[in-house]
Every structure is written in C-alpha cells, then in structure tokens.
Amino acid sequence: MRVVVLTGGQTKRMLPLTEGYSRALLNIMGKPLFMYPLQTALKVVAGKGLVVTSSDTPLGEIIRHLQATGLSAHVSVKTQQEPGIEGALLASREFTEGEEWFMLVYGDVIVNEEAFRLVLDVHAGSGRPSALLIPSSNIQSFGSAIVRENMITRFLPGGSSDETSYVVGGIFILPSEFFSLLKNDSSFFEALNQLIEKTGVYAAFWTGDWIAVDYPWDLINALYSLIDKKCGKIIAPSAKVSPTAILEGCVIIDEGATVDHYAVIKGPVYIGRNSFIGMGAFIREYTSIEENVVVGAYSEIKRSVLQPFSTVGSFSLITDSVFGYGSVAEPRTTVISMLPENFTAVRELPLQGIVGKKKKLGAFVSPYARIKSGTVLGPAVKVHRDGHIEGVQ
C-alpha cells in the first residue's frame, strides 16, 4: 500500500504565520509539520510515499527535509497543478496506479501511531474503505461525518450547517478507483459520498490526542501532544550548556545549541539546532525554540513556539505566543496573554488544562516582522509583516 500526504495550500486561518511562508514548513520540535504524519504513516504502512505540495511551497525545502531524514530514497514529491484538495489528489493518481488501495493523509494533522493502525485495522477487517473520525463538534473546518453504527452514511464539507459530533480526522484508506469519482468535476466530499453509495465507508473512531494545525495557536497544542513530559534531559553531543545553567524536567537540547550562564530551562522544553539561549534567560514549560533562534539575556519565554531564525531581544517576556520565521522582537518586548472572561475563539484555546481556569492567548507574529523595542502586545493579537496589529477573530 502506498501513502499520499497532502501538505495543503495556504489558508487565511493560519495568518499571519503564513504571510509569504508555507504552512507545511512551519516547525515544531525541529521538524516541519508535514514530516510528522508522513513518518508515522510510513512506519505503519510498509510502502512508498508521495508528498503533494502546493505551488507556494518551495519544492527544494521539502526535498531537503526528506534527505535529512533519509526518506528521499522512497518518498517522492510532486507539486499540484490544479487548485484545492481535488487538484492535490489528482496529482497523486499516477503514483497510486497498480495499487488496489492507498492511504491518504492530511499533512497538518498530529496524531500518534495507534490512530493510523486503527484506520488500517478497520479497513483490513471490513475489506472496505475506512476513515478516521474524531468525536468532537469543535473543529468543523476539516469536515464532518454522519454515522450509523460503524458505517459513515454521509460526509459533510467544512463549514456545513448540519450538526454532527464526528470530525473528519484526515486519515483514509481509499481504493485507487476513487480517482474516477473525481473526474467529473466532483468535489472531494462529493466523491467520498459517491464512494459510500458504491462500496460503503467504515468509520474508525479515535478518542486519543488529535491536533489539527489549522490556527496559529494549534502549534502550541501540537507541542503539548508531541513532547514527552517525562523524557528527562536529552542533550546532543555538540550542544554547549553552561555549568551554571539549570535544567529541570524534560529538556531536549539539539545539536549545536548553546545555553549561556545562569539560564534556567524548566521543561518540558525543546531547544533547536544552533539556537542560542542568553545569560539568565528563563525558558518555561511547553516551549519549542526552533533552529537558529536567538533568545536574549534575561528574557522569559513560556508556552510559546519560536519559528526558525527568529529573535527575541534581551529583557523580553513572551507567553502563549507563536513567532514566525525570521521575525524579530527587539529588547524589552512584552506579551500580555491574559484574556477577558467573555473572550471567545473559533478554536479551543491551547493548554487550558495546564493554565487552569484562566484564558490565555498571546501574540502571533508574521515571518520577518519586526517588533520595536519596548512594545507591549496582546492579548490575542496578530502582528503582520508591515507592522499592522489586529485582534484574533
């Protein structure tokens, strides 16, 4: 069986993190998003893989990540020519020729190996197509499904007004003949419903952790799901950690990273390749510092994700935030994340079980944006590359 991973095009929901930058290349714990479902699917399905990218994703960057992980020998990459998920699927048709079945995976879903095996087991037990379903009504952008016993009776596209408690989980086992259902200008969900009429589709119900990275703060939720809270201290051989630095709990420090004198790292925390943590900095729980990030002296970072090549100047306070690729917060930048009680968001706020009853959401900063020294941001704001600041809707 072959694996097709759709990295997805740009979406307004991920702004401003995707201003001039690909969603597929957003990093979490040292890897771009698409690598998580790809590696997990290939672990479960012993076959070849195809990554389908949109035209705004640099093909070379996808290939570079595949080469770095040794996957380039049996994973190919193709850019879709037609728009939408339908265009992405049609781009994979040639790749699946000669195979009776293929696994289709959304490239922005974070879920563990057991969920992939569940979909495969349901397919193997029924001999029919299968789809992962999540018992939730909170995430409708991925589409939903109506179920009778173990069979899906209808798929509904994202934004549908029909009420259902099952979200489409982004993992499918589909027959190769599925492509013929897309030929007559059918949408993806229309083709799925035709497949229901033709062969039936079985539901694989998953109640474990499942993160759809569809809004900027979903990256913080993804980190919580991915990081091992009890991993201890994992320090790469080429990392440099000052003897006066203090590391507590699960702390992962990758190759070439530097932790300067008197810095305090209170895990779970990931410090990426070639990053620099300045003197006296305080990196607190559920933070991912990606590769080549600089955190200035005496700054505090908490429950945040700093994308590669971003910089936080000295004496700054960054909480509950995501800073885009190459962004810069000059010294003494402060993010206030405490939300008013009446604040409502389109997606569940991150780590609510961790921060208790208090609602918190910080700043989400565009790639290459620059925040001037002494700026106070938040709560719940987007900082665009041109400096424009707006509230999270």
C-alpha positions as CSV (number, residue, x, y, z in Angstrom):
1,M,0.0,0.0,0.0
2,R,1.3,3.5,-0.8
3,V,1.0,6.7,1.2
4,V,-0.1,10.1,-0.1
5,V,0.4,13.1,2.1
6,L,-1.3,16.4,1.2
7,T,0.6,19.3,2.6
8,G,-2.3,21.7,1.8
9,G,-2.2,25.2,0.4
10,Q,-2.4,28.5,2.3
11,T,-5.3,29.3,4.4
12,K,-6.4,32.6,6.0
13,R,-6.9,30.7,9.3
14,M,-3.1,30.4,9.7
15,L,-2.4,34.1,9.1
16,P,-0.1,35.8,9.9
17,L,2.3,32.9,10.3
18,T,1.9,32.1,6.6
19,E,2.4,35.5,5.1
20,G,4.9,34.7,2.4
21,Y,5.7,31.4,4.1
22,S,4.4,27.8,3.6
23,R,2.2,26.3,6.3
24,A,3.8,22.9,5.5
25,L,7.2,24.2,6.6
26,L,6.1,25.5,10.0
27,N,8.3,23.8,12.5
28,I,7.5,22.1,15.8
29,M,10.3,20.4,17.8
30,G,12.8,20.6,15.0
31,K,10.6,19.2,12.2
32,P,8.2,20.7,9.7
33,L,4.6,19.8,10.1
34,F,4.2,17.5,7.1
35,M,7.0,15.2,8.4
36,Y,5.0,14.0,11.4
37,P,2.1,12.4,9.5
38,L,4.5,11.2,6.7
39,Q,6.9,9.4,9.0
40,T,4.1,7.9,11.1
41,A,2.2,6.7,8.1
42,L,5.3,5.1,6.6
43,K,6.0,3.4,9.8
44,V,2.6,1.8,9.8
45,V,2.4,1.1,6.0
46,A,5.5,-0.5,4.6
47,G,5.4,1.1,1.2
48,K,6.4,4.2,-0.8
49,G,5.2,7.7,-0.1
50,L,4.3,10.8,-2.1
51,V,4.2,14.3,-0.7
52,V,1.9,16.6,-2.7
53,T,2.7,20.3,-2.3
54,S,1.0,23.5,-3.3
55,S,2.7,25.9,-5.7
56,D,3.6,28.3,-2.8
57,T,5.7,25.6,-1.1
58,P,9.4,25.5,-2.1
59,L,10.0,22.1,-3.6
60,G,13.6,22.2,-2.6
61,E,12.8,22.7,1.1
62,I,10.6,19.6,1.1
63,I,13.3,17.6,-0.6
64,R,15.9,18.9,1.8
65,H,13.9,17.7,4.8
66,L,13.4,14.3,3.2
67,Q,17.1,13.9,2.5
68,A,18.0,14.9,6.1
69,T,15.8,12.1,7.5
70,G,16.8,9.5,4.9
71,L,13.4,9.3,3.4
72,S,14.2,10.7,-0.1
73,A,15.0,7.2,-1.4
74,H,11.4,6.0,-1.1
75,V,9.4,9.3,-0.9
76,S,8.8,11.4,-3.9
77,V,7.4,15.0,-4.2
78,K,5.0,16.5,-6.6
79,T,3.5,20.0,-7.0
80,Q,-0.2,20.0,-7.7
81,Q,-1.3,21.9,-10.8
82,E,-5.0,22.2,-10.1
83,P,-6.4,24.0,-7.0
84,G,-7.9,22.6,-3.9
85,I,-7.7,19.1,-2.3
86,E,-9.1,17.8,-5.6
87,G,-6.1,19.1,-7.5
88,A,-3.8,17.6,-4.9
89,L,-5.4,14.2,-5.2
90,L,-5.4,14.2,-8.9
91,A,-1.7,14.9,-8.8
92,S,-1.2,11.6,-7.0
93,R,-3.2,9.5,-9.4
94,E,-0.2,8.2,-11.4
95,F,1.7,7.4,-8.1
96,T,-1.1,5.0,-7.0
97,E,-1.5,3.2,-10.3
98,G,-1.2,-0.5,-10.0
99,E,-2.2,-0.4,-6.3
100,E,-5.6,-1.6,-5.1
101,W,-5.6,0.7,-2.1
102,F,-3.7,3.7,-0.8
103,M,-3.6,5.7,2.4
104,L,-4.5,9.3,2.2
105,V,-3.2,11.6,5.0
106,Y,-3.6,15.3,5.7
107,G,-0.2,16.9,6.3
108,D,-1.4,19.2,9.0
109,V,-2.7,16.5,11.5
110,I,-0.8,15.5,14.6
111,V,-1.9,12.1,15.9
112,N,0.0,9.1,17.2
113,E,0.8,5.8,15.5
114,E,-2.2,3.9,17.0
115,A,-4.7,6.1,15.1
116,F,-3.0,5.2,11.8
117,R,-3.1,1.5,12.8
118,L,-6.7,1.8,13.8
119,V,-7.7,3.0,10.3
120,L,-5.7,0.2,8.8
121,D,-7.2,-2.4,11.1
122,V,-10.8,-1.3,10.3
123,H,-10.0,-1.5,6.6
124,A,-8.4,-4.9,7.0
125,G,-11.3,-6.2,9.0
126,S,-14.0,-4.9,6.6
127,G,-12.3,-5.1,3.3
128,R,-13.8,-1.6,2.6
129,P,-12.6,2.0,2.6
130,S,-12.1,3.5,6.0
131,A,-11.8,6.9,7.5
132,L,-10.6,8.3,10.9
133,L,-13.3,10.1,12.8
134,I,-12.9,12.3,15.9
135,P,-15.9,12.6,18.4
136,S,-15.9,16.4,18.5
137,S,-18.0,19.2,17.3
138,N,-15.4,21.9,17.9
139,I,-13.4,21.6,14.6
140,Q,-15.6,22.0,11.5
141,S,-13.0,23.3,9.0
142,F,-11.9,19.7,8.3
143,G,-15.4,18.5,7.5
144,S,-17.6,16.1,9.4
145,A,-19.5,12.8,9.1
146,I,-22.8,11.3,9.9
147,V,-22.6,7.8,11.2
148,R,-24.9,4.9,11.7
149,E,-23.4,2.1,13.8
150,N,-19.9,1.6,12.3
151,M,-20.7,2.9,8.8
152,I,-20.4,6.5,7.5
153,T,-23.7,7.5,5.9
154,R,-22.6,10.9,4.7
155,F,-19.6,13.2,4.6
156,L,-20.2,17.0,5.1
157,P,-17.7,19.6,4.0
158,G,-16.1,22.1,6.4
159,G,-18.5,24.9,7.4
160,S,-21.6,22.8,6.8
161,S,-24.6,23.9,8.9
162,D,-25.6,20.3,9.6
163,E,-24.9,19.3,13.2
164,T,-22.7,16.3,13.8
165,S,-20.4,15.2,16.5
166,Y,-17.8,13.5,14.3
167,V,-15.0,15.4,12.7
168,V,-13.1,14.0,9.7
169,G,-9.7,13.1,11.1
170,G,-7.6,13.3,8.0
171,I,-6.6,9.7,7.5
172,F,-8.3,7.5,4.9
173,I,-7.8,4.1,3.2
174,L,-9.2,4.5,-0.2
175,P,-9.4,2.4,-3.4
176,S,-7.5,3.6,-6.4
177,E,-10.8,3.7,-8.3
178,F,-11.6,6.7,-6.1
179,F,-9.9,8.9,-8.7
180,S,-12.6,8.0,-11.3
181,L,-15.1,9.6,-8.9
182,L,-13.2,12.9,-9.1
183,K,-13.0,13.0,-12.8
184,N,-16.5,14.6,-13.4
185,D,-15.7,17.8,-11.6
186,S,-16.8,16.3,-8.3
187,S,-15.6,17.8,-5.1
188,F,-13.6,15.7,-2.6
189,F,-16.6,15.3,-0.3
190,E,-18.9,14.6,-3.2
191,A,-16.6,11.8,-4.4
192,L,-16.5,10.4,-0.8
193,N,-20.3,10.3,-0.7
194,Q,-20.3,8.5,-4.1
195,L,-17.9,6.0,-2.6
196,I,-20.3,5.5,0.3
197,E,-23.1,4.6,-2.2
198,K,-20.8,2.4,-4.2
199,T,-18.9,0.4,-1.6
200,G,-19.6,1.8,1.8
201,V,-17.0,3.5,4.1
202,Y,-16.3,2.3,7.6
203,A,-15.6,4.6,10.5
204,A,-12.5,4.3,12.7
205,F,-13.3,6.2,15.9
206,W,-10.4,7.8,17.7
207,T,-10.7,9.3,21.1
208,G,-7.0,9.9,21.9
209,D,-5.0,13.1,21.2
210,W,-5.6,14.6,17.8
211,I,-4.4,18.1,16.7
212,A,-5.5,19.8,13.5
213,V,-3.0,22.6,13.0
214,D,-5.4,25.0,11.4
215,Y,-4.9,28.1,13.5
216,P,-1.7,29.7,14.8
217,W,-2.2,28.6,18.4
218,D,-2.7,25.0,17.3
219,L,1.1,24.8,17.2
220,I,1.2,25.2,20.9
221,N,-1.3,22.4,21.3
222,A,0.7,20.2,18.9
223,L,3.8,20.8,21.1
224,Y,1.9,19.6,24.2
225,S,0.8,16.5,22.3
226,L,4.3,15.7,20.9
227,I,6.7,16.3,23.7
228,D,7.4,13.6,26.2
229,K,6.6,15.2,29.6
230,K,8.9,12.6,31.3
231,C,11.8,12.5,28.9
232,G,14.4,13.7,31.4
233,K,17.4,15.6,30.0
234,I,18.5,14.9,26.4
235,I,21.5,17.0,25.4
236,A,23.1,16.5,22.0
237,P,26.9,15.9,21.9
238,S,27.6,19.1,20.1
239,A,25.4,21.3,22.3
240,K,27.0,23.6,24.8
241,V,25.3,24.0,28.2
242,S,27.0,26.3,30.8
243,P,27.7,24.6,34.1
244,T,25.8,27.4,35.8
245,A,22.7,26.8,33.8
246,I,19.8,25.0,35.5
247,L,17.8,22.3,33.7
248,E,14.6,20.9,35.2
249,G,12.2,18.2,33.9
250,C,12.1,17.2,30.3
251,V,14.6,19.3,28.4
252,I,15.7,18.4,24.9
253,I,18.7,20.4,23.6
254,D,19.5,19.7,19.9
255,E,22.8,19.7,18.0
256,G,24.9,22.9,18.1
257,A,22.6,24.8,20.6
258,T,24.1,27.0,23.3
259,V,22.7,27.7,26.7
260,D,24.6,30.5,28.4
261,H,25.4,31.2,32.0
262,Y,22.6,31.2,34.6
263,A,19.9,30.4,32.2
264,V,17.0,28.3,33.6
265,I,15.2,25.8,31.4
266,K,12.1,24.3,33.1
267,G,10.7,21.6,30.9
268,P,9.0,20.2,29.0
269,V,11.0,22.3,26.6
270,Y,12.7,21.8,23.2
271,I,15.8,23.8,22.2
272,G,16.5,23.5,18.5
273,R,19.7,23.1,16.5
274,N,22.2,26.0,16.6
275,S,19.9,28.1,18.8
276,F,21.3,30.4,21.5
277,I,19.8,31.0,24.9
278,G,21.3,34.1,26.5
279,M,22.6,34.7,30.0
280,G,19.9,34.5,32.7
281,A,17.1,33.7,30.3
282,F,14.2,31.7,31.7
283,I,12.6,29.2,29.3
284,R,9.5,27.7,30.8
285,E,7.2,24.8,30.2
286,Y,5.7,23.9,26.9
287,T,8.0,26.0,24.8
288,S,9.6,25.0,21.5
289,I,12.7,27.0,20.4
290,E,13.3,26.0,16.8
291,E,16.6,26.0,14.9
292,N,18.9,29.1,14.8
293,V,16.7,31.1,17.2
294,V,18.3,33.7,19.5
295,V,16.8,34.4,22.9
296,G,18.4,37.4,24.5
297,A,19.7,37.7,28.1
298,Y,17.2,37.8,30.9
299,S,14.2,37.1,28.7
300,E,11.4,34.8,29.7
301,I,9.6,32.5,27.3
302,K,6.6,30.4,28.3
303,R,4.1,28.2,26.4
304,S,5.3,29.5,23.1
305,V,6.8,28.4,19.7
306,L,9.6,30.4,18.1
307,Q,10.0,29.5,14.5
308,P,13.5,29.1,12.9
309,F,15.8,32.2,12.7
310,S,13.5,34.3,14.9
311,T,15.0,36.5,17.6
312,V,13.7,37.7,21.0
313,G,15.7,40.6,22.4
314,S,17.0,40.9,26.0
315,F,14.7,41.5,28.9
316,S,11.6,40.4,27.0
317,L,8.5,38.5,28.2
318,I,6.8,36.2,25.6
319,T,3.9,34.0,26.7
320,D,1.3,31.9,24.9
321,S,2.6,33.1,21.5
322,V,4.0,31.9,18.2
323,F,6.7,34.0,16.4
324,G,7.1,33.4,12.7
325,Y,10.2,32.5,10.7
326,G,12.9,35.2,10.9
327,S,10.8,37.6,13.0
328,V,12.5,39.9,15.5
329,A,11.3,41.2,18.8
330,E,13.6,43.9,19.9
331,P,14.7,44.2,23.6
332,R,12.0,44.7,26.3
333,T,9.1,43.4,24.2
334,T,6.3,42.2,26.4
335,V,3.3,40.0,25.5
336,I,0.3,40.1,27.8
337,S,-1.7,36.9,27.3
338,M,-4.5,37.1,30.0
339,L,-7.9,37.2,28.2
340,P,-11.1,38.7,29.5
341,E,-13.7,36.2,30.7
342,N,-16.1,36.9,27.8
343,F,-13.4,36.2,25.1
344,T,-14.5,33.5,22.6
345,A,-12.3,32.0,19.9
346,V,-13.2,29.9,16.9
347,R,-10.9,27.1,18.1
348,E,-10.3,25.8,21.6
349,L,-7.5,27.7,23.3
350,P,-4.2,25.9,24.0
351,L,-3.3,24.2,27.2
352,Q,-6.4,25.1,29.1
353,G,-5.9,22.1,31.3
354,I,-2.5,23.4,32.2
355,V,-3.2,27.0,32.8
356,G,-6.4,26.2,34.8
357,K,-9.5,28.3,34.5
358,K,-7.6,31.4,33.2
359,K,-8.0,32.0,29.5
360,K,-4.7,33.0,27.8
361,L,-3.7,33.7,24.3
362,G,-0.7,35.8,23.3
363,A,0.8,37.3,20.0
364,F,1.1,35.6,16.6
365,V,3.8,37.2,14.6
366,S,4.3,37.2,10.8
367,P,7.6,35.9,9.3
368,Y,10.2,38.6,9.1
369,A,8.1,41.1,11.1
370,R,9.9,43.4,13.5
371,I,8.6,44.5,16.8
372,K,10.1,47.7,18.1
373,S,11.9,47.8,21.5
374,G,9.6,48.4,24.5
375,T,6.4,47.3,22.7
376,V,3.7,45.8,24.8
377,L,1.4,43.4,22.9
378,G,-1.7,41.3,23.5
379,P,-3.6,39.6,24.5
380,A,-4.8,37.7,21.3
381,V,-3.2,39.8,18.6
382,K,-1.8,39.2,15.2
383,V,1.3,41.2,14.1
384,H,1.7,41.5,10.4
385,R,4.9,41.9,8.5
386,D,4.1,45.6,7.7
387,G,3.7,46.3,11.4
388,H,-0.1,46.3,11.3
389,I,-1.6,44.8,14.5
390,E,-5.1,43.3,14.7
391,G,-7.0,41.2,17.2
392,V,-7.6,37.5,16.8
393,Q,-11.1,36.8,15.4
